[in-house]
Amino acid sequence: MNPPSSGRRSTVLPGSEDKRTAVVEMFDRIAGEYERVNRVISLGLDRRWRRTTVDSLGLAPGSFVLDLACGTGDISRILAVKGLRVVGVDLSQNMLRHAGRSGVVVRADVSRLPVADAVADGITCGFALRNLVDLPVFFSECERALRPGGRLAAVDAATPTSLPARVGHLMWFGHVVPWLGAAVDSAGPYRYLPESLRRLPPRPRFREALVRAGFSRTEARTQSLGIVTAFLAEAGPAPPAPRQSS
């Protein structure tokens, strides 16, 4: 399947395994201008959102963090500056070429992590939840990879609930952002942004999925008038061993 690109070709991605291939091809294509365009379409706020995501982990220097769907390594660099040991994971080879400047990277599916159980103190995921094929599977895999008490911190775009913010959001992401993408020959992927938001479940369903995956103390906080949502969840303790019958 070819990725959405420009012109009249649809930018709606399939809700199946084909989506994984389409998303990888799309991000391979825009890797070179990804960070630059992100700065523009977020008016520079994306840096603050990523810093807040890292800070919410509350980890001491030397802790081990997996940065999942790491892209070009924006969050990985922040983690490294704070003295955390980080491994970035992504399926896009072109994204990883840029992220490699931030430290260790691994090309892998974030829903099938090549790591042992309970190895990570923290997991981050920035602006990638809407690109995943199966969120419950992803959350279960994150819980498996985290030690008991380890934290998952994820942030993604959202649609504001207040009418004024919603109208402004629609104008910016529905019209201006695709135009900016077209200016760098990436109209299709940046039309995908507003369309992909419609695929995200509401915040209560996110938290329900996290609890079902084994997380506790889940939080969902909106930022910047509701245009992004930050999720924080703590991996639960290991279940008690079954009692031996006498």
MIGUTI-708533 format. One record per residue: residue in three letters; z, y, x of N, C-alpha, C, O, CB in turn. Coordinates in steps of 0.001 Angstrom, whole numbers, padded with zeros to 6 digits, always signed. Each point is the difference from the previous one (the first is absolute). Glycine has a CB too. Layout:
ALAZYXZYXZYXZYXZYX;...
// end
This chain:
MET+000000-001199+000839+000000+001199-000839+000000+001240+000867+000767+000087+000960+000445-001316-002772;ASN-002056+002184+001491-000061+001237+000769+001071+000962-000472+000334-000004-001185-002790-000313+001543;PRO+003019+001157+000535+001013+000957-000398-000621+001129-000773-001191+000270+000153+002553-000866+001825;PRO-000564+001286-002832-000518+001181-000650-000259+001065+001035+000760+000131+000960+000461-000691-003068;SER-002285+001327+001929-000311+000969+001044-000270+001375-000556+000842+000886+000148-001753-002718+001206;SER-000215+002049-001982-000341+001348-000414-000998-000080-001131-000376-001079-000460+000812+001984+002767;GLY-000857+000278-002743-001019+000070-001033+000500-000578-001295+001124+000285-000412-002873-000424+002142;ARG+000918-000687-002396+000330-000508-001310+000682-001352+000023+000357-000522-001055-002259+001791+000219;ARG+002088-001834+001982+000619-001315+000088+001436+000089-000474+000707+000956+000320-002209-001594+001593;SER+001939-000363-002679+001358-000001-000540+001023-000055+001121-000226-000638+001029-000597-000486-003106;THR+001959+001801+001871+001085-000054+000962+001176-000799-000539+001062-000025+000622-001793+002223+000286;VAL+000563-002848-002046+001073-000818-000549-000014-001350+000693-001018-000693-000014+000887+001880-002215;LEU+001231-001563+002825+000068-001246+000730+000468-001121-000914+000758+000244-000938-000300+001010+003056;PRO-000899-002476-001858+000373-001121-000864+001456-000376+000174+000565+000162+001081-002900-000990-000972;GLY+002937+000329-001164+001385-000433+000073+000092-001459+000359+000598-000768-000753+000019+002484-000914;SER-001180-002136+002779-000057-001395+000393-000032-000073+001518+000206+000998+000690-001407-001635-002829;GLU+000937-000576+002651-000098-000157+001449-001119+000856+000587+000068+000401+001162+000824-002720-001394;ASP-001924+002600-000569-001069+000861+000495+000518+001381+000369-000584+000687+000838-001035-001946-002246;LYS+002711+001658+000783+000560+001322+000282+000429+000110+001457-000179+001038+000636+000939-000860-003016;ARG-000185-001274+002905+000454+000028+001393-001158+000315+000942+000132+000838+000892+001670-002495-001451;THR-002923+000994+000365-001165+000222+000847-000516+001415-000151-000318+000656+000992-000267-003068-001172;ALA+000497+002890-001058-000527+001341-000245+000880+001071+000621-000506+000962+000579-000511-001786-002691;VAL+002337+000663+001996+000923+000988+000565-000094+000025+001521-000025+001074+000601+001561-001402-002556;VAL-001589-000845+002580-000098-000050+001464-001278+000680+000474+000036+000791+000942+001282-002929-000917;GLU-002436+001843-000661-001266+000625+000394+000049+001511-000196-000531+000752+000817-000681-002858-001424;MET+001848+002549-000470+000099+001422-000273+000802+000717+001082-000407+001057+000482+000238-001544-002926;PHE+001315-000093+002825+000820+000656+001008-000580-000143+001402+000213+000872+000843+001767-001288-002277;ASP-002699-000654+001697-000725-000077+001271-000950+001187+000125-000153+000572+001079+000320-003095-001095;ARG-000797+002883-001083-001005+001050+000028+000588+001399+000207-000609+000829+000677-000765-002257-002160;ILE+002551+001698+000908+000538+001363+000052+001060+000181+001081+000630+001055+000073-001104-000865-002493;ALA+000682-001215+003268+001093+000054+000970-000060+001240+000883+001037+000589+000306-000998-003065-000324;GLY-001231+002877+000428-000133+001112+000938+000505+001325-000527+000564+000792+000755-002483-001966+000160;GLU+001722+001431-002220+000430+001278-000560+001222-000122-000899+000401+000971-000643-002749-000231+000769;TYR+002948-001943-000172+001068-000277-000957+001161+000985+000101+000380+000605-001003-001030-002989+001105;GLU+001214+002552+001080+001161+000885+000139-000372+001450-000266+000748+000727-000655+000230-002310+002317;ARG-002118+002001-001161-000411+001397-000194-000169+000332-001476+000470+001042-000458-001607-001096+002680;VAL+000475-000816-002967-000199+000254-001419+001323-000081-000755+000218+000763-000941-002548-001675+001110;ASN+003208+000009+000224+001314-000089-000638+000781+001293+000134+000658+000431-000946-000642-002866+001407;ARG-000086+003067+000728+000697+001265+000176-000514+001050-000990+000765+000788-000556-000416-001337+002986;VAL-001669+000530-002629-000606+001007-000876+000333-000269-001461+000441+000905-000708-002292-000605+002361;ILE+001644-001544-002120+000166-000256-001431+001465+000043-000425+000286+000203-001180-002348-001595+001245;SER+002994+001206+000867+001422+000089-000336+000576+001372+000329+001195+000232-000178-000989-002682+000587;LEU-001054+003363+000073+000449+001333+000438+001080-000118+001082+000903+000832+000088-001440+000099-002377;GLY+000426-001967+003098+000933-000199+001106+001309-000663-000384+000835-000253+000868-001850+002214+000144;LEU+001218-002249-002297+001276-000550-000453+000164-001474+000363+001118-000516+000012-001151+002162-001872;ASP-001065-002319+002152+000114-001432+000270+000883-000281+001203+000642-001050+000051-002897+000727-001034;ARG+002308+001222+001945+000871-000205+001157+001464-000026-000425+000775-000835+000464-002467+001961+001011;ARG+002061-000206-002361+001377+000043-000495+000329-001274-000772+001085-000558+000164-001196+003069-000285;TRP-000812-002974-000718+000239-001209-000793+000218-001204+000897+000852-000844-000280-002241+001786-001565;ARG+000623-001023+002921+000159-001139+000911+001313+000087+000774+000660-001018+000206-003152+000863-000001;ARG+002879+001354+000226+001282+000156+000695+001158-000377-000907+000947-000660+000430-001934+002476+000976;THR+000909-001394-002666+001055-000337-000953+000092-001501-000212+001093-000549-000142-001427+002750-000977;THR-000823-002866+001097-000024-001453-000148+000724-000674+001153+000802-000907-000217-002965+001072-001022;VAL+001890+000267+002455+000655-000573+001176+001500+000297-000020+000811-000885+000274-002946+001137+001040;ASP+002499+000972-001633+001419+000384-000019+000794-000823-001014+001176-000294+000213-001829+002609+000480;SER+000000-002683-001800+000720-000731-001050+000432-001389+000442+000896-000586-000607-002191+001861-001069;LEU+000675-001814+002722+000415-001311+000506+001412+000048+000572+000747-000972-000109-003139+000431+000605;GLY+002761+001662+000112+001334+000148+000558+000313-000982+001111+001128-000483+000104-000438+001318-002288;LEU-001686-001137+003024+000180-001005+001041+000354+000629+001344-000419+001116+000309-001193-002582-001515;ALA+002373+000748+001979+000380+000448+001342-001144-000237+000978-000810-000903-000206+003229+000412-000292;PRO-002495+001298+001568-001016-000240+001032+000079-001439+000507+001083-000567+000141-000988+002995+000525;GLY-001260-003001-000396-000070-001379+000449-000224-000995-001119-000311-001164+000256+001777+001810+001583;SER-001311-000197-003094-000257-000895-001123-001483-000332-000069-000845+000775+000448+002802+000188-001704;PHE-002259-002123+000690-001373-000485-000070-000579+000249-001387+000582-000401-001007-000068-001345+002742;VAL-001680+002421-001778-000622+000380-001263-001451-000468-000022-000730+000141+000982+002264+001856-001175;LEU-001934-002553-000943-001399-000296-000271-000582+001138-000821+000511+000328-001071-000088-002826+001153;ASP-001492+003096+000423-000712+001046-000742-001233-000646-000624-001008-000212+000674+001843+002075+000886;LEU-000748-002171-002849-001031-000794-000665-001077+000883-000606+000278+001075-000531+001418-002833+000057;ALA-002943+001277+000566-001159+000817-000365+000095+001312+000766-000088+001086-000573-000073-002146-001745;CYS+000341+000931+003618+000345+001148+000853-001130+000995+000157+000238+001133+000419+001309-002608+000780;GLY-002779+001082-001527-001114+000935+000138-000156+000459+001430-000023-000814+000923+000374+001554-003261;THR-000458+000564+002523-000190+000557+001334+001307+000242+000748-000006+000542+001105-002060+000500-001950;GLY+003183-001443+000245+001265+000045+000726+000839+001241-000206+000870+000289+000822-001974-001669+000801;ASP+000872+002132-002700+000806+001206-000242+001495-000305-000015+000785+000646+000694-002684+000306-002001;ILE+002281-001946+000503+001422-000340-000106+000479-000703+001260+001135+000211+000429-001358-000396-002917;SER-000617-000640+003084+000394-000705+001232+000413+000984+001086+000969-000238+000721-002535-001632-001299;ARG+000844+002960+000696+000332+001002+001029+001362+000634-000267+000768+000239+000931-003214+000222-000607;ILE+002745-000189-001592+001307+000578-000333+001112-000987+000312+001040+000379+000539-002098+001016-002336;LEU+000841-002654+001460+000987-001035+000307+000260-000087+001500+001147-000095+000436-001877-001175-002466;ALA-000346+001304+002815+000150-000105+001457+000756+001188+000580+000831-000167+000893-002955-001130-000809;VAL+001839+002494-000587+000693+001196+000481+001500-000103-000255+000798+000521+000780-002865+000840-001202;LYS+002456-002026-000658+001420-000154-000329+000650-001158+000759+001161-000330-000239-001646+001275-002017;GLY-000268-001558+003171+000567-001050+000830+000036-001360-000652+000732-000882+000448+000591+002615+000601;LEU-002098-001919-002097-000065-001293-000670-001118-000845+000589-001033+000533+000407+001944+000495-002507;ARG-000721-002308+002150-001037-000930+000453-000894-000300-001197+000481-000450-001040+001035-000576+002839;VAL-002797+001272-001658-000887-000093-001155-001232-000845+000315-000563+000065+001092+001372+002175-001863;VAL-001199-003017-000202-001277-000709+000031-000765+000402-001252+000487-000166-001119+000477-001801+002449;GLY-002175+002501-001132-000844+000380-001121-000896-001155-000413-000543-000711+000846+000598+003089-000078;VAL-000205-002560-002069-000818-001091-000531-001015+000570-000981+000350+000767-000896+001549-002417+001189;ASP-003159+001267-000114-001052+000459-000902-001176-000977+000106-000135-000730+000982+000863+003180-000745;LEU-001572-002443-001274-001202-000847+000023-001224+000733+000501-000991-000631+000368+001938-000644-002244;SER-000896+002605+001897-001152+000780+000419-000036+000112+001526+000880+000614+000602-000813+000672-002774;GLN-001077-001875+002784-000104+000036+001452-000200+001417+000514+000559+000363+001035-001499-002663-001084;ASN+000159+003100-000649-000234+001367+000453+001261+000847-000105+000254+000838+000866-002639-001047-001567;MET+003173+000005-000342+001272+000709-000099+000909-000377+001166+000655+000860+000590-000872-000794-003097;LEU+000252-001343+002830+000881-000460+001074-000416+000533+001364+000842+000150+000885-000399-002194-002215;ARG-001723+002331+001512-000433+000593+001277+000691+001336+000225+000339+000346+001132-002566-001496-001330;HIS+002436+001896-000871+000720+001274+000102+001505-000245+000090+000691+000654+000781-002519+000499-002081;ALA+002336-002093+000503+001438-000267-000010+000481-000590+001306+001182+000117+000324-001313-000455-002761;GLY-000754-000299+003204+000391-000603+001262+000586+000998+000980+000748-000379+000902-002506-001292-001263;ARG+001426+002941+000191+000592+001033+000861+001484+000194-000297+000721+000606+000793-002948+000529-000673;SER+002687-001657-001279+001394+000188-000417+000903-001145+000426+001217+000089-000157-002047+001216-001767;GLY+000264-002377+002459+000817-001136+000402-000682-001312-000320-001228-000085-000023+003261+001453-000332;VAL-001238-002378+000111-000504-001345-000261-000560-000074-001416+000636+000453-000952+001038-001434+002569;VAL-002867+000407-001750-000611-000167-001317-000505-001434-000143-000335-000658+000984-000321+003110-001051;VAL+000611-002915-001169-000453-001346-000308-000945+000080-001189+000297+000652-001001+001849-001683+001894;ARG-003284+000362-000771-000923-000054-001131+000374-001199-000866-000136-001150+000416-001727+002254+000932;ALA+002337-000813-002563+000437-001067-000892+000095+000546-001415+000073+001210-000215+001192-002346+002087;ASP-001266+000225-002825+000196+000328-001404+001492+000236-000225+000815-000869+000308-002851-000503-001017;VAL+002401+002538+000176+001419+000315-000173+000659-000847-001074+001225+000007-000123-001717+002299+000857;SER-000295-003032-001511+000571-000921-000981+000177-001406+000560+000491-000896-000687-001543+002251-001105;ARG+000646-001539+003050+000192-001278+000703+000348+000326+001452-000823-000175+000898-000817-001074-002440;LEU+002834+001712+001756+000400+000505+001309+000197-001137+001006+000617-001014-000324+000468+002968-000805;PRO-001606-001786+002344+000159-001022+001043+001317+000157+000747+000019+000083+001228-002498-000174-000988;VAL+003585+000131-000991+001324+000166+000605+000953-001016-000626-000230-000505-001099-000188+002983+001531;ALA+001488-002757+000297+001021-000912-000508+000855+000686-001057-000107+001209-000207+000135-002407+002409;ASP+000805+000434-002859+000903+000547-000998+001055+000886+000661+000442-000259+001119-000829-001756-002575;ALA+000776+003066+000734+001161+000831+000363-000075+000549+001418+000999-000013+000719+000348-001336-002289;VAL-002523+001834+001983-000141+000520+001361+000075+001520+000067+000262+000553+001068-001643-002534-000545;ALA+001156+002671-001643-000127+001461+000029+001247+000677-000552+000597-000458-000974-003072+000225+000729;ASP+002852+001330+000888+001085+000831-000512-000506+000942-001096+000753+000402-000887+000393-000537+003125;GLY-002418+000474-002160-000578+000896-000987-001492-000214-000132-000651-000520+000907+002430+002173-000413;ILE-002315-001247-001636-001441-000052-000251-000408+001321-000630+000671+000506-000898-000648-003038+000604;THR-001133+003086+000775-000567+001191-000614-001401-000303-000511-000684-000892+000503+002058+002369+001009;CYS-001783-000721-002516-001352-000119-000542-000377+001353-000579+000612+000462-000963-000332-002952+000453;GLY-001278+003120+001095-000375+001348-000405-001341+000067-000705-001035-000291+000599+002350+001115+001295;PHE-001302-000443-003159-001213+000290-000786-000977-001175-000016-001205+000172+000184+001480+002239+000390;ALA+000268-003599-000796-000847-001194-000022+000294-000916-001173-000748-000953-000221+000618+001105+002672;LEU+001183+000094-003210+000385-000920-001066-001126-000186-001009-000226-001108-000485+002606+001797+000789;ARG-003085+000393-000619-001058-000095-001017-001224-000755+000513-000885-000352-000779+001694+002502-000191;ASN-000859-002396+002268-001143-000712+000578+000215-001510+000066-000926-000743+000324+000426+002781+000997;LEU+001708-002494-001624+000317-001410+000157-000473-000802-001207-000075+000503-001120+002049+000111+002532;VAL-002286-001868-001146-000507-000874-001064+001125-000441-000925-000191-000048-001215-001631-000738+002739;ASP+002994+000462-000974+001089-000565-000792+001326+000572+000492+000534-000462+001009-001857-001664-001417;LEU+001859+003126-000292+001241+000641+000430+001190-000958+000007+000763+000019+000966-001649+002115-001871;PRO+001092-002979-000128+001138-000919+000057-000030-000914+001229+001039-000254+000610-000974+000325-003094;VAL-001249-000564+002844-000107-000842+001198+000355+000812+001240+000701-000499+000881-002485-000905-001987;PHE+001315+002642+001188+000307+000860+001140+001502+000242+000106+000564-000101+001090-002811+001194-001316;PHE+002900-000775-000889+001435+000253+000035+000773-001248+000417+000975+000096+000746-001265+001638-002526;SER-000134-002896+001309+000663-001246+000389-000144-000254+001498+000935-000468+000649-001366-000460-002937;GLU-000734+001236+002826-000232-000184+001429+000840+000971+000820+000514-000360+001058-002836-000432-001551;CYS+002461+002018+000010+000868+000965+000691+001451-000478+000001+000684+000087+001020-002233+001780-001686;GLU+002013-002368-000470+001384-000475-000093+000226-001174+000944+001058-000107+000620-000944+000873-003010;ARG-001108-001647+002502+000098-001141+000912+000129+000446+001448+000770-000581+000765-002113-000767-002366;ALA+000592+002376+001979-000031+000439+001397+001211+000840+000390+000286+000158+001187-002752-000209-001321;LEU+003175+000587-000846+001155+000847+000295+001264-000831+000155+000191-000998-000695-001264+002872-000559;ARG+001929-001454+002166+001325-000603+000093+000805+000414-001236-000338+000999-000634+000263-000982+003193;PRO+001124-000752-002916+000862+000438-001100+000549+001400+000260+000574+000261+001058+000032-002651-001521;GLY-000781+003274-000490+000424+001383+000177-001069+000895+000581+000170+001219+000036+002095-002067+000251;GLY-003395+000256+000183-001108+000813+000497-000656+000776-001139+000132-000365-001168-000515-001295+003014;ARG-000318+002722-001499-000524+000888-001028-001524+000106+000030-000630+000019+001058+002760+001244-000932;LEU-002682-001195-001311-001419+000321-000198-000088+001433-000494+000634+000356-000993-001232-002779+000473;ALA-000184+003248+001205-000243+001378-000416-001499+000198-000157-000753-000119+000966+002845+000938+000214;ALA-002517-000520-002391-001426+000163-000280-000223+001315-000732+000846+000446-000775-001168-002952+000672;VAL-000823+003115+000359-000351+001244-000674-001455-000072-000405-000836-000527+000733+002556+001833+000578;ASP-002018-000768-002492-001385+000001-000451-000211+001182-000936+000946+000612-000497-001097-003132+000730;ALA-001125+002816-000453-000350+001077-000912+000414-000363-001416+000149-001178-000326-002067+001840+001804;ALA+002104+000342-002317+000409-000211-001381-000601+001098-000864-000518+000994+000509+002667-002114+000226;THR-002076+000932-002025-000459+001007-000951+001209+000720-000573+000873-000654-000569-002933-000707+000010;PRO+002148+002679+000684+001161+000733-000523+000147-000187-001510-000967-000294-000703+000699+001976+002544;THR+001493-001506-002318+000249-000143-001426-000015+001340-000739-000340+000047-001182+001680-002073+001705;SER-000974+003115+000159-000012+001303-000673-001440+000470-000197-000855-000236+000853+003102+000816+000158;LEU-002511+000085-002135-001369+000384-000338-000623+000934+001037-001123-000265+000427+001722-000006-002821;PRO+000074+001366+002829-000641+000893+000987-000349-000721+001304-001092+000169+000541+002359+001737-001538;ALA-000317-002717+001496-000268-000725+001251-001095-001037-000205-000800-000250+000902+003177+000605-000178;ARG-002414-000959-001906-001005-001019-000283-001405+000607-000033-000951-000594+000509+002663-000707-001809;VAL-001832+002479+000701-001304+000667-000069-000475+000384+001397-001154-000237+000359+001703+001104-002658;GLY+000350-000270+003086-000364+000367+001369-000358-001213+000840-000934+000039+000800+002427+001931-000983;HIS-000744-003046-000006-000269-001241+000723-001375-000549-000363-000749-000442+000871+003209-000053-000808;LEU-002790+000525-001355-001299-000498-000454-001143+000806+000604-001004-000567+000432+002065-000198-002562;MET-000912+002083+002161-001048+000843+000554-000176-000259+001496-001125-000099+000491+001619+001835-002236;TRP+000618-001845+002461-000066-000149+001453-000524-001372+000399-000976-000104+000743+002872+001704-000526;PHE-001242-002664-000715-000374-001339+000424-001217-000543-000745-000700-000879+000504+003077+000492+000055;GLY-002625+000909-001755-001141-000487-000752-001301+000696+000334-001076-000549-000237+002643-000006-001537;HIS-001483+001776+002332-001217+000779+000248-000102+000500+001444-001025-000187+000656+001073+000868-003048;VAL+001027-000042+002884-000063+000600+001335-000019-001079+001088-000786+000082+000943+002000+001947-001816;VAL-000347-003041+000741+000078-001033+001034-001319-000756+000165-000434-000194+001136+002866-000032-001631;PRO-003097-000213-000595-001316-000639+000207-001015+000933+000653-000834-000447+000788+001294-000974-002770;TRP-000398+002704+001666-000910+000959+000630+000275+000094+001495-000931+000052+000804+000792+001243-002954;LEU+001424-001275+002526+000339+000040+001418-000458-001279+000702-000471+000038+001137+002442+001438-001657;GLY-001824-002608-000174-000470-001245+000577-001490+000010+000232-000483-000502+001015+002340-000659-002128;ALA-002597+001739+000161-001452+000081+000141-000386+000841+001208-001032-000240+000627+000789-000019-003101;ALA+001072+001241+002797-000304+000879+001133+000057-000744+001330-000603+000419+000988+001514+001500-002290;VAL-000162-003049+001310+000055-000804+001228-000696-001344-000230+000278-000983+000687+001894+002108-000004;ASP-003079-001149-001662-000811-001189-000284+000860-001175-000442-000287-001147+000343-001387+001930+001328;SER+002726-000500-002430+000867-001070-000500+000348+000228-001457+001144-000206-000406-000213-000118+002699;ALA-001898+000746-003079+000275+000338-001393+000558-001175-000772+000961+000159-000753-002769+001515+000854;GLY+001226-002854+000068+000428-001159-000758+001461-000338+000210+000744-000077-000978-003043-000757+001127;PRO+002756+000623+001106+001406-000312+000225+000952+001048-000561+001069-000354-000496-001773-000852+002520;TYR+000348+002482-001962+000926+001011-000485-000116+000223-001501+000856+000659-000590-000973+000416+002816;ARG-000913-001606-002849+000011-000117-001456+000872-001165-000420+000552-000019-001100-002849+001010+000971;TYR+002412-001956+001015+000842-001159-000286+001464+000390-000133+000733-000650-000745-002356-000789+001969;LEU+002080+002494-000518+001409+000389-000036+000499+000251-001416+000946-000662-000428-001230+001648+002682;PRO-000316-000052-003006+000510+000221-001362-000172-001219-000896+000828-000249-000876-001357+002655+001144;GLU-000542-003165-000054-000199-001184-000832+001043-001065+000304+000455-000704-000901-002901+001201+000804;SER+002824-000614+001357+000965-001029+000377+001385+000293-000563+000785-000920-000228-002097+000505+002305;LEU+001617+001688-002302+001307+000353-000551+000199-000604-001382+001122-000320-000391-001164+002440+001706;ARG-001047-002273-002049+000114-000560-001344+000379-001471+000032+000432-000551-001012-002112+002201+000224;ARG+001523-002285+001931+000320-001426+000126+001469-000227+000322+000481-001126-000126-002812+000715+000878;LEU+003056+001443-000342+001392-000182+000371+000868-000160-001244-000147+000762-000956-000233+000579+003046;PRO+001282-002322-002092+000911-000140-001139+001024+001125-000009+000214+000630+001036-000526-003119-000989;PRO+000950+002763-001176+001043+001029-000047+001189-000383+000875+000196-001171+000323-000922+001780-002644;ARG+001516+000392+002698+001111-000227+000928+000960-001101-000456+000418-000803+000834-000611+003183-000191;PRO+000567-002457-001938+000903-001092-000394-000564-001391+000289+000751-000908+000357+000128+002407-002118;ARG-002181-001673+001613-000598-001308+000283-000007-000296+001489+000121-001155+000409-001537+001387-002445;PHE+001272+000829+002863+000119-000175+001440+001370-000567+000341+000121-000977+000739-001723+002877-000345;ARG+002631-001267-000948+001362-000408+000321+000289-001405-000528+000712-000770+000645+000004+003176-000696;GLU-001257-002739-001104+000173-001352-000521-000629-001031+000947+000577-001057+000251-000567+001972-002606;ALA-001195-000594+002874-000673-000916+000921+000804-000164+001290+000063-001096+000558-002286+001767-001529;LEU+002833+000408+001441+000823-000073+001204+001224-000880-000222+000364-000795+000866-001157+003074-000210;VAL+001422-002137-001808+001175-000819-000305-000389-001467-000107+000708-000866+000515+000349+002802-001714;ARG-002164-002224+000544-000452-001384-000122-000316-000613+001366+000131-001209+000190-001047+001748-002456;ALA+000496+000316+003224-000305-000488+001355+001252-000229+000831-000089-000521+001111-002069+001732-001226;GLY+003328-000831-000401+001237-000240+000720+000675+001240+000553+001024-000102+000676-001959-002061-000132;PHE+000375+003336-000821+000591+001239+000499+001133+000463-000904+000051-000327-001186-002249+000960+002203;SER+003105+000135-000423+001085+000615-000756+000026+001489+000325-000683+000455+000918+002031-002616-000916;ARG-000568+002905-000750+000161+001447+000232-001347+000704+000108-000257+000735+000954+002420-001190+000214;THR-002999+000225-002137-001320+000625+000013+000079+001433-000497+000759+000309-000919-001822-002544+000561;GLU+000274+003106+000972-000072+001403-000398-001463+000421-000085-000853-000527+000714+003093+001011+000369;ALA-002516+000467-001962-001334+000601-000098+000196+001499-000188+000573+000441-000996-001612-002566-000005;ARG+000569+002885+001947+000194+001455-000031-001344+000714+000090-000835-000321+000845+003104+000061+000219;THR-002459+001224-001941-001221+000802+000060+000200+001158+000968+001119+000468+000210-001709-001103-002583;GLN-000508+001085+002953+000030+001124+000921-001156+000944-000320-001005-000397-000588+002087-001034+002378;SER-000915+002687-001389-001070+001002-000107-000575+000061-001414-001198-000183-000211+000653-000189+002626;LEU+001440+000636-003386-000390+000162-001408-000575-001279-000605-000722+000041-000996+000280+002356+001473;GLY+000771-003529+000139-000405-001276-000568-001331-000523+000471-000515-000958-000578+001812+001590-001336;ILE-001879-000040+002947-001311-000484+000438+000103-001192+000944-001006-000640+000306+000140+002950-000572;VAL+002084-002613+000731+000227-001240+000738+001307-000614-000478+000888+000698-000489-002162+000169+002508;THR+001377-002174-001871+001234-000722-000294+000406-000802+001224-000823-000686+000606+000248+000562-003064;ALA+001856+000217+002817+000552-000767+001114+000879-001103-000564+000847+000245-000859-000920+001770+002398;PHE-000137-003241-001045+000780-001150-000424+000853-000477+001166-000466-000076+001137-001303-000583-002820;LEU+003022+000340+001385+000907-000551+001005+000689-001214-000607+000528+000069-001110-000169+002213+002197;ALA-000365-003382-000365+000624-001221-000492+000648-000740+001157-000490+000033+001129-001189-000194-003000;GLU+002773-000500+001579+000751-000726+001016-000112-001493-000247+000177-000466-001125+001411+002395+001381;ALA-001883-002677+000796-000114-001453-000124+001359-000602-000296+000993+000341+000643-002944-000357+000933;GLY+001994-000873-002543+001250-000615-000387+000469-001029+001006-000774-000422+000860+000169+000819-003212;PRO+001856-000806+002259+000492-001054+000902-000647-001323-000316-000506-000207-001103+002671+001398+001325;ALA-002150-002084+000738-000560-001333-000212+000791-000719-001077+001222+000137-000066-002011-000235+002454;PRO+000107-000671-003238+000721-000718-001052+000962-001025+000596-000279-000557+001062-001671+000890-002605;PRO+003076-000593+000877+000952-000986+000538-000596-001397-000002-000803-000355-000863+002700+001763+000055;ALA-001493-002177+001778-000477-001382+000091+000534-000798-001190+001123+000232-000449-001216-000091+002988;PRO-000698-001068-003046+000486-000806-001126+001219-000832+000379+000086-000535+001105-002412+000452-001992;ARG+003253-000013-000038+001242-000753+000255-000293-001496-000054-000739-000483-000858+002141+002356-000125;GLN-000807-002575+001914-000155-001455+000048+000893-000657-001053+001187+000304-000118-001739-000187+002584;SER-000046-001008-003207+000807-000704-000989+000802-001098+000681-000484-000642+000931-001204+001153-002729;SER+002876-000719+001348+000866-001007+000612-000158-001347-000673+000656-000966+000389+000955+002754+000223;
// end
